[in-house]
Each structure stands twice: as structure tokens, then as C-alpha cells.
Amino acid sequence: MIDVIANRYAEALFQIGEEENKIDRLYNELKEVSSLITTNKELNNVMKSPLVSKSEKIQLVDALFAGKVDNDLKNFFKVLIEKGRINSLKAIETTYKELLNEKNNILEGYVISAVPMSDVKIKELEGELSKKYNKNVTLENKVDKSVLGGVLVRLGNTEIDGTIKTRLDGLKDQLSQVIS
């Protein structure tokens, strides 16, 4: 249910951004404010507290973000407060990013390796995957020593597993079938 709510709000904000040609700016400000609210424990508690009235929360948004964020975004936060949806802010940010990536033909993902990969190797992999998927692939390197070697690439729901761990597990299964 929350995802449906987040989708609706993110799409509405995205449409405003498209109409006024400021989708990137809105995303950057949305990300900053979302991060501020989630990392600042006191602000987060105030925004989520049922003891603080909606009008007080709206006054706080006005005071904190006056002249610092786009007016449309500030009004968006006020609507979230009025509708009691401020708790969906992180999900809205994630959905907005997905809409932005879709518009810009970007596919984001992770490359998991046993040791940190060089920027050159990541760029090479991004280039190959961009050709394969006909999108601009951007990868973030995550290190997981349990993969032993090779790489595991995750792009959305797609997983490309070229790790030594998976190969060894497969070999182990084959040997156990032969032995039994």
C-alpha cells in the first residue's frame, strides 16, 4: 500500500518537474531534504509525532526551507504533512529516482566483488552492459569477501553471477550427485 502511495506522490512531483523543466533540480533537493529529515533524529521525531500539529509542522517546513528549496517542493512537503504521508518520504524519493532514470534511459546497479574494483574496470563493465541492455548503465562497486573472486552484477531484477563461490557451489552439487 505504501508503494502505491509513494508512486502517486512521486509521479505528481515528477510531472510538476517536467512541466517546469526542473526534474533534476527537484530530485537533488528532494534527496537532500529527505536525507536531512531521516538523519536528523529530532527533526524526524517532530515530523512523525502525532503530538505536533500539522500546522506546526508546516510552519517548521516554511521556516527551515524558506529560500533554500524550490517553492513547488516546499509546497509538496506541506501536502505530505497535510495528508499524513511524510513517513513515505524515503519511498517517494526512491520512486522519483526510478522515474528520472527511466526518462534519462539510465539503468543503475551494483557490481559485487571480493576486492574493490578500479574505476577503469567499472567503466569497462558499464560500457559492455550498456551495449547489451541498450541503456546507460551505471554501477556502484560493493565489496563482499564471501564471493571469493569474480563479480556479481545486479541490475534491477537481473543478476549476472560470475563469482567463484557460485561456480564452486555448482561443482560441489555436481560432485555430490555423482557420489550418491
C-alpha positions as CSV (number, residue, x, y, z in Angstrom):
1,M,0.0,0.0,0.0
2,I,2.8,2.4,0.9
3,D,4.5,1.8,-2.5
4,V,1.2,2.8,-4.3
5,I,1.1,5.9,-2.2
6,A,4.8,6.7,-2.9
7,N,4.3,6.1,-6.6
8,R,1.4,8.5,-6.8
9,Y,3.2,11.3,-4.9
10,A,6.4,10.8,-6.8
11,E,4.6,10.8,-10.2
12,A,2.8,14.0,-9.2
13,L,6.1,15.7,-8.2
14,F,7.8,14.4,-11.4
15,Q,5.0,15.8,-13.6
16,I,5.5,19.2,-11.9
17,G,9.2,18.9,-12.6
18,E,8.6,18.0,-16.3
19,E,6.1,20.8,-16.8
20,E,8.6,23.4,-15.4
21,N,11.7,21.7,-16.8
22,K,13.3,21.1,-13.4
23,I,13.1,17.4,-12.7
24,D,16.8,17.1,-11.9
25,R,16.8,20.1,-9.5
26,L,13.7,18.8,-7.7
27,Y,15.3,15.4,-7.3
28,N,18.5,16.8,-5.9
29,E,16.6,19.0,-3.4
30,L,14.2,16.1,-2.5
31,K,17.2,13.9,-1.8
32,E,18.8,16.5,0.4
33,V,15.7,17.2,2.4
34,S,14.8,13.5,2.7
35,S,18.3,12.8,4.0
36,L,18.1,15.7,6.4
37,I,14.8,14.6,7.8
38,T,15.8,10.9,8.1
39,T,19.3,11.6,9.6
40,N,18.3,14.4,12.0
41,K,16.7,12.5,14.8
42,E,15.0,15.5,16.4
43,L,13.5,16.7,13.1
44,N,12.5,13.2,12.2
45,N,10.7,12.8,15.6
46,V,8.9,16.1,15.2
47,M,7.7,15.2,11.7
48,K,6.4,11.8,12.7
49,S,5.0,12.8,16.1
50,P,1.2,12.8,16.4
51,L,1.6,15.3,19.3
52,V,2.9,18.0,17.0
53,S,0.0,19.6,15.0
54,K,0.1,19.6,11.2
55,S,0.1,23.4,11.2
56,E,3.2,23.5,13.5
57,K,4.9,21.0,11.1
58,I,4.0,23.2,8.1
59,Q,5.4,26.3,9.9
60,L,8.6,24.4,10.6
61,V,8.9,23.5,6.9
62,D,8.4,27.1,6.0
63,A,11.0,28.3,8.5
64,L,13.6,25.6,7.6
65,F,13.3,25.6,3.9
66,A,12.3,29.2,3.0
67,G,14.5,30.3,0.1
68,K,16.5,27.1,0.3
69,V,14.4,24.7,-1.7
70,D,12.1,25.2,-4.7
71,N,8.7,26.5,-3.8
72,D,7.0,23.6,-5.6
73,L,9.0,21.2,-3.5
74,K,8.2,23.1,-0.3
75,N,4.5,23.0,-1.1
76,F,4.9,19.3,-1.9
77,F,6.2,18.8,1.7
78,K,3.2,20.7,3.0
79,V,0.8,18.5,1.1
80,L,2.6,15.4,2.5
81,I,2.2,16.8,6.0
82,E,-1.5,17.7,5.5
83,K,-2.2,14.2,4.1
84,G,-0.2,12.5,6.8
85,R,2.2,11.0,4.3
86,I,5.5,12.4,5.4
87,N,6.5,8.9,6.6
88,S,6.6,7.9,2.9
89,L,9.3,10.4,2.0
90,K,12.1,7.9,1.5
91,A,9.9,5.7,-0.7
92,I,8.8,8.8,-2.7
93,E,12.5,9.7,-3.2
94,T,13.3,6.2,-4.4
95,T,10.3,6.2,-6.8
96,Y,11.2,9.7,-8.1
97,K,14.8,8.5,-8.8
98,E,13.4,5.5,-10.8
99,L,11.2,7.8,-12.9
100,L,14.2,10.1,-13.5
101,N,16.4,7.1,-14.6
102,E,13.6,5.8,-16.9
103,K,13.3,9.2,-18.5
104,N,17.1,9.5,-19.0
105,N,17.4,5.9,-20.1
106,I,19.7,5.0,-17.2
107,L,19.9,1.6,-15.5
108,E,21.5,1.6,-12.1
109,G,23.0,-1.4,-10.4
110,Y,25.7,-2.9,-8.3
111,V,28.8,-4.9,-9.1
112,I,29.8,-7.0,-6.1
113,S,33.4,-8.2,-5.9
114,A,35.8,-9.7,-3.4
115,V,38.1,-6.7,-3.6
116,P,37.5,-3.1,-4.7
117,M,37.4,-2.7,-8.5
118,S,39.3,0.1,-10.2
119,D,37.3,2.9,-11.9
120,V,38.7,1.8,-15.2
121,K,37.3,-1.8,-14.8
122,I,33.9,-0.5,-13.6
123,K,33.7,1.8,-16.7
124,E,34.6,-1.1,-19.0
125,L,31.9,-3.2,-17.4
126,E,29.4,-0.3,-17.6
127,G,30.2,0.0,-21.3
128,E,29.7,-3.6,-22.0
129,L,26.4,-3.8,-20.1
130,S,25.2,-0.5,-21.7
131,K,25.6,-2.1,-25.1
132,K,23.9,-5.3,-24.0
133,Y,20.8,-3.5,-22.4
134,N,20.8,-0.5,-24.8
135,K,20.7,1.8,-21.7
136,N,23.2,3.9,-19.9
137,V,24.3,1.6,-17.2
138,T,25.9,3.0,-14.0
139,L,27.4,0.6,-11.4
140,E,28.3,1.1,-7.8
141,N,31.0,-1.3,-6.5
142,K,30.3,-3.2,-3.3
143,V,32.9,-5.4,-1.7
144,D,31.9,-8.8,-0.3
145,K,34.8,-11.1,0.5
146,S,32.5,-14.1,0.5
147,V,32.3,-14.1,-3.3
148,L,36.0,-15.2,-3.3
149,G,36.6,-13.9,-6.8
150,G,34.9,-12.8,-10.0
151,V,31.9,-10.5,-9.9
152,L,28.2,-10.5,-9.3
153,V,26.2,-7.8,-11.2
154,R,22.7,-6.8,-10.1
155,L,20.7,-4.6,-12.4
156,G,17.1,-4.2,-11.2
157,N,15.7,-7.8,-11.0
158,T,18.5,-9.1,-13.2
159,E,21.5,-10.9,-11.7
160,I,24.6,-11.9,-13.6
161,D,26.7,-14.2,-11.4
162,G,30.3,-14.8,-12.4
163,T,31.6,-15.4,-8.9
164,I,34.0,-18.2,-8.0
165,K,31.7,-19.0,-5.0
166,T,28.8,-19.8,-7.2
167,R,31.0,-21.9,-9.5
168,L,32.4,-23.9,-6.5
169,D,28.9,-24.4,-5.1
170,G,27.8,-25.7,-8.5
171,L,30.8,-28.0,-8.7
172,K,30.0,-29.3,-5.2
173,D,26.4,-30.1,-6.2
174,Q,27.6,-32.0,-9.3
175,L,30.1,-34.0,-7.2
176,S,27.5,-34.8,-4.6
177,Q,25.1,-36.1,-7.3
178,V,27.9,-38.3,-8.8
179,I,28.9,-39.7,-5.4
180,S,25.4,-40.5,-4.2
